[in-house]
Amino acid sequence: MPGNRERDGADRREPTGEPVVRGDPEITGDRAHDAVTFDPDDPESLAEAAEVVREFASEADHEADQIYVLRGAAACAALVRGEGSYRAAAERAGDSVTVNFLRKWARVHDLPISIRRYIALGEIVPSTAKHIARVDGDSRYLLAWAALDHGLTVQEVRTIASAVNDGTSIEEALDAHDALPGRKDVSLPTDLYHDLRLEAADQVRDLDGIIAEAVEAWLEERR
């Protein structure tokens, strides 16, 4: 399953600047046709990336359009890759673009595809994604899932990311906010729920355990 392959490195696997999410019509609809590839090895594409970064940096509201934000993040990442450093990329983009700005948004572009899909769908807002991108490895997934499951505010995600970067384990940091992922309300058709409750009673088993087994079996079939 693609999700399991991603977990090995918990980082972006696709080439820098590729519109893998932005170009997926199942996620972005008709806008997928307008998705731009930023090639850090192509001078013309790099010039376009620099222009997009300048425009992106001049925008006051980076929450208004998540697809536009992902495009800007891709341009930031490609410009940094093409110029070889954050400083050189900032100089290429112009005075309004800082090293810190490029670093924040390039990291968002480098998030795993599963998390970027939730950004594109509007379920993780870009300002939250910036803080998720501050942590590494599987901590990114756990922080993203916690944000989805518990409706964490941007400030809460920022605090958790800072704690992890200061040496706290992701589990401890999430638990401190009562935000461990894995707790999710599930809606089932009444008849199915009735049968499930009967089965749990017959087996004298916890309902959560039966659901977990069913989900695990479903995942195994997809691998």
C-alpha positions as CSV (number, residue, x, y, z in Angstrom):
1,M,0.0,0.0,0.0
2,P,1.4,3.5,-0.8
3,G,0.9,4.7,2.7
4,N,3.1,2.0,4.1
5,R,5.9,2.7,1.6
6,E,5.8,6.4,2.6
7,R,6.2,5.6,6.2
8,D,9.7,4.2,5.6
9,G,11.1,7.7,5.2
10,A,8.1,9.8,6.1
11,D,9.3,12.4,3.5
12,R,8.3,13.4,0.0
13,R,9.2,10.7,-2.5
14,E,8.3,12.6,-5.7
15,P,10.7,15.0,-7.6
16,T,10.9,18.5,-6.3
17,G,8.3,20.8,-8.0
18,E,6.2,18.0,-9.4
19,P,2.4,18.7,-9.1
20,V,1.5,15.3,-7.8
21,V,-1.3,16.6,-5.6
22,R,-2.0,19.8,-7.5
23,G,-2.3,17.8,-10.7
24,D,-4.7,15.1,-9.3
25,P,-8.2,15.8,-10.6
26,E,-9.7,13.7,-7.9
27,I,-8.4,16.2,-5.4
28,T,-8.3,19.5,-7.2
29,G,-10.9,19.0,-9.9
30,D,-10.7,21.2,-13.0
31,R,-7.8,23.0,-11.5
32,A,-5.6,20.0,-12.0
33,H,-5.3,21.0,-15.7
34,D,-3.6,24.2,-14.7
35,A,-1.0,22.6,-12.4
36,V,2.5,23.8,-13.1
37,T,5.7,21.7,-12.8
38,F,8.7,23.6,-11.5
39,D,11.9,22.0,-12.8
40,P,14.9,23.1,-10.7
41,D,17.2,22.0,-13.5
42,D,15.5,24.0,-16.2
43,P,16.5,27.8,-16.3
44,E,13.2,28.9,-17.7
45,S,11.2,26.9,-15.2
46,L,13.4,28.2,-12.4
47,A,12.8,31.8,-13.6
48,E,9.0,31.1,-13.4
49,A,9.5,29.7,-9.9
50,A,11.2,32.8,-8.8
51,E,8.4,34.9,-10.2
52,V,5.8,32.8,-8.4
53,V,7.7,33.0,-5.1
54,R,7.8,36.8,-5.4
55,E,4.1,36.9,-5.9
56,F,3.5,34.3,-3.2
57,A,5.6,36.3,-0.7
58,S,3.6,39.5,-1.4
59,E,0.3,37.8,-0.5
60,A,-0.9,38.7,3.0
61,D,-3.3,35.8,3.4
62,H,-1.8,32.3,2.9
63,E,-5.0,30.6,4.1
64,A,-7.4,31.8,1.4
65,D,-6.6,29.2,-1.3
66,Q,-4.8,26.0,-0.3
67,I,-4.1,25.0,-3.9
68,Y,-2.5,28.4,-4.5
69,V,-0.5,27.8,-1.4
70,L,0.8,24.4,-2.5
71,R,1.8,26.0,-5.8
72,G,3.8,28.6,-4.0
73,A,5.4,26.0,-1.7
74,A,6.4,24.0,-4.8
75,A,8.0,27.1,-6.3
76,C,9.9,27.8,-3.1
77,A,11.2,24.2,-3.0
78,A,12.2,24.2,-6.6
79,L,13.9,27.6,-6.4
80,V,16.0,26.5,-3.3
81,R,16.9,23.3,-5.1
82,G,17.9,25.1,-8.3
83,E,19.9,27.8,-6.7
84,G,21.6,25.5,-4.2
85,S,20.8,27.3,-1.0
86,Y,18.2,29.3,0.8
87,R,20.3,32.4,0.7
88,A,20.9,32.2,-3.0
89,A,17.2,31.5,-3.6
90,A,16.2,34.5,-1.5
91,E,18.5,36.7,-3.5
92,R,17.1,35.4,-6.8
93,A,13.5,36.0,-5.7
94,G,14.1,39.6,-4.5
95,D,14.0,41.7,-1.3
96,S,10.5,40.7,-0.2
97,V,11.5,37.1,0.1
98,T,13.4,36.0,3.2
99,V,15.4,32.8,4.0
100,N,12.9,32.0,6.7
101,F,9.9,32.3,4.3
102,L,11.6,30.0,1.8
103,R,12.5,27.4,4.5
104,K,8.9,27.3,5.9
105,W,7.2,26.8,2.6
106,A,9.8,24.5,1.1
107,R,9.3,22.2,4.1
108,V,5.5,22.1,3.4
109,H,6.2,21.0,-0.2
110,D,8.4,18.3,1.2
111,L,5.7,16.8,3.4
112,P,4.6,13.3,2.5
113,I,1.9,13.1,-0.1
114,S,-0.8,11.7,2.4
115,I,-0.5,14.9,4.4
116,R,-0.4,17.2,1.3
117,R,-3.6,15.6,0.2
118,Y,-5.3,16.8,3.4
119,I,-3.9,20.3,2.8
120,A,-5.3,20.3,-0.7
121,L,-8.7,19.1,0.5
122,G,-8.7,22.0,3.1
123,E,-8.8,19.7,6.1
124,I,-5.3,20.8,7.3
125,V,-4.9,24.6,6.9
126,P,-1.5,25.8,5.5
127,S,-0.6,27.6,8.7
128,T,-1.0,24.3,10.6
129,A,1.0,22.5,7.9
130,K,3.9,24.8,8.4
131,H,4.3,23.6,11.9
132,I,3.7,19.9,11.1
133,A,6.6,20.3,8.6
134,R,8.9,21.4,11.4
135,V,9.1,17.9,12.8
136,D,10.7,14.8,11.1
137,G,9.9,11.2,10.3
138,D,6.7,9.5,11.6
139,S,6.2,12.4,14.0
140,R,4.8,14.4,11.0
141,Y,2.1,11.8,10.4
142,L,1.1,11.5,14.1
143,L,0.9,15.3,14.4
144,A,-1.1,15.6,11.2
145,W,-3.5,12.8,12.3
146,A,-3.9,14.5,15.7
147,A,-4.7,17.8,14.1
148,L,-7.4,16.0,12.0
149,D,-8.8,13.9,14.8
150,H,-8.9,16.5,17.6
151,G,-9.3,19.8,15.7
152,L,-6.1,21.2,17.1
153,T,-5.6,24.9,16.7
154,V,-2.5,26.3,14.9
155,Q,-1.1,27.5,18.3
156,E,-1.5,24.0,19.7
157,V,0.2,22.4,16.7
158,R,3.0,25.0,17.0
159,T,3.5,24.2,20.7
160,I,3.6,20.4,20.1
161,A,6.1,20.8,17.3
162,S,8.3,23.0,19.5
163,A,8.2,20.4,22.3
164,V,9.2,17.6,19.9
165,N,12.1,19.7,18.5
166,D,13.2,20.3,22.1
167,G,13.5,16.6,22.7
168,T,10.0,15.5,23.9
169,S,8.7,12.4,22.2
170,I,5.7,13.0,19.9
171,E,3.6,10.7,22.0
172,E,4.3,12.6,25.2
173,A,3.8,16.0,23.5
174,L,0.4,14.9,22.0
175,D,-0.7,13.3,25.3
176,A,0.0,16.6,27.1
177,H,-2.7,18.1,24.9
178,D,-5.0,15.0,25.2
179,A,-4.5,14.6,21.5
180,L,-3.2,11.1,20.9
181,P,-4.4,10.0,17.4
182,G,-6.5,6.9,17.1
183,R,-9.7,8.2,18.7
184,K,-12.3,8.8,16.0
185,D,-16.1,8.9,16.0
186,V,-17.5,6.4,13.5
187,S,-21.0,6.4,12.1
188,L,-22.4,3.1,11.0
189,P,-25.7,2.1,9.5
190,T,-28.1,1.1,12.3
191,D,-28.5,-2.5,11.1
192,L,-24.7,-3.0,10.8
193,Y,-24.1,-1.5,14.2
194,H,-26.8,-3.7,15.7
195,D,-25.1,-6.8,14.3
196,L,-21.8,-5.6,15.5
197,R,-23.0,-5.1,19.0
198,L,-24.6,-8.5,19.0
199,E,-21.3,-10.1,17.9
200,A,-19.4,-8.2,20.5
201,A,-21.8,-9.4,23.2
202,D,-21.7,-13.0,22.0
203,Q,-17.9,-13.0,22.1
204,V,-17.7,-10.9,25.3
205,R,-15.3,-8.6,23.5
206,D,-14.7,-4.9,23.4
207,L,-16.2,-3.2,20.3
208,D,-13.0,-1.2,19.6
209,G,-11.0,-4.4,19.3
210,I,-13.4,-6.0,16.7
211,I,-13.4,-2.8,14.7
212,A,-9.6,-2.6,14.8
213,E,-9.4,-6.2,13.6
214,A,-11.7,-5.5,10.7
215,V,-9.7,-2.4,9.7
216,E,-6.5,-4.4,9.9
217,A,-7.9,-7.1,7.7
218,W,-9.1,-4.5,5.2
219,L,-5.6,-2.9,5.1
220,E,-3.9,-6.3,4.6
221,E,-6.1,-7.0,1.6
222,R,-4.9,-3.7,0.0
223,R,-1.2,-4.4,0.5
